[in-house]
Amino acid sequence: MGRLRYDSTLEPINIDDVTLAHMKIIVGTKLRRQESFMMSWVPVDDSGDGRLTAWIHPSIPLVLAFDSTEPVPVDPERIARMMQSLNAHGELVIDEI
């Protein structure tokens, strides 16, 4: 289980390595283009929080930590579906977490 640490003041978001590898490409592409967007997920911890949403912006620190030391293979079709959904709705929804 990998982790996405955003803004360094929040607890990391636990995400499986495969999903995190796909997110890395999507988020990296959007931020490289200086495009901000919303990202939503349902936490898997016992925090009691329902769906959470974060504003992803190029100026906010972002760290992706993988459990595996080996690169995770990515599915180009999944990347295309995720990017198409993000571009259509303005929000990256991560429900596989």
C-alpha positions in Angstrom: 0.0 0.0 0.0 1.6 3.2 -1.2 0.9 6.7 0.2 0.3 10.1 -1.2 1.4 12.9 1.1 -0.1 16.3 0.1 0.6 19.6 1.7 2.7 17.9 4.4 0.1 19.0 7.1 -2.3 16.2 6.4 -2.0 12.5 7.1 -0.9 10.6 4.0 -3.6 9.1 1.8 -3.2 5.3 1.6 -3.4 4.1 -2.0 -2.5 0.7 -3.5 0.7 0.9 -5.6 -1.0 0.1 -8.9 -3.5 3.0 -8.5 -0.7 5.3 -7.2 1.4 4.5 -10.3 -1.5 5.5 -12.6 -2.2 8.6 -10.5 1.5 9.6 -10.7 1.2 9.9 -14.5 -2.2 11.7 -14.4 -1.3 14.2 -11.7 2.2 14.8 -13.1 0.8 15.5 -16.5 -1.8 18.0 -15.2 0.7 19.8 -12.9 3.3 20.0 -15.6 0.8 21.9 -17.6 0.1 24.1 -14.6 -3.5 22.8 -14.5 -5.2 22.6 -11.0 -8.0 20.2 -10.3 -10.0 18.5 -7.6 -9.3 15.0 -6.4 -11.8 12.9 -4.3 -11.5 9.7 -2.4 -13.1 7.7 0.4 -10.6 7.1 3.2 -9.9 3.5 4.2 -8.9 4.4 7.8 -11.0 4.7 10.9 -11.1 8.5 10.8 -14.9 8.6 10.4 -14.5 10.9 7.4 -16.8 10.2 4.4 -15.7 11.3 0.9 -12.8 13.8 1.0 -11.8 16.2 -1.7 -8.5 18.1 -2.1 -7.6 20.9 -4.5 -4.5 19.8 -6.4 -2.3 22.8 -7.4 1.2 23.0 -8.8 2.4 25.1 -5.8 1.5 22.6 -3.1 4.1 19.9 -2.2 3.2 16.4 -3.3 5.0 13.2 -2.4 4.1 9.7 -3.7 5.6 6.9 -1.7 5.5 3.4 -3.1 5.9 0.2 -1.0 7.5 -1.6 -3.8 11.0 -0.7 -4.9 10.3 -1.9 -8.4 8.4 0.2 -10.9 4.8 -0.8 -11.2 3.5 -1.5 -14.7 0.8 0.9 -15.9 -2.1 0.2 -18.2 -2.3 2.9 -21.0 -6.0 2.3 -21.4 -6.6 3.0 -17.6 -4.5 6.2 -17.9 -6.6 7.3 -20.9 -9.9 6.5 -19.0 -8.7 8.4 -15.9 -7.5 11.4 -17.9 -10.7 11.5 -20.0 -12.9 11.4 -16.8 -10.7 14.1 -15.1 -10.9 16.4 -18.2 -14.7 15.8 -18.6 -15.6 16.4 -14.9 -12.7 18.5 -13.6 -12.2 16.0 -10.8 -10.0 12.9 -10.4 -12.2 10.4 -8.4 -10.1 7.7 -6.7 -12.6 5.1 -5.5 -10.2 2.1 -5.7 -8.3 3.3 -2.6 
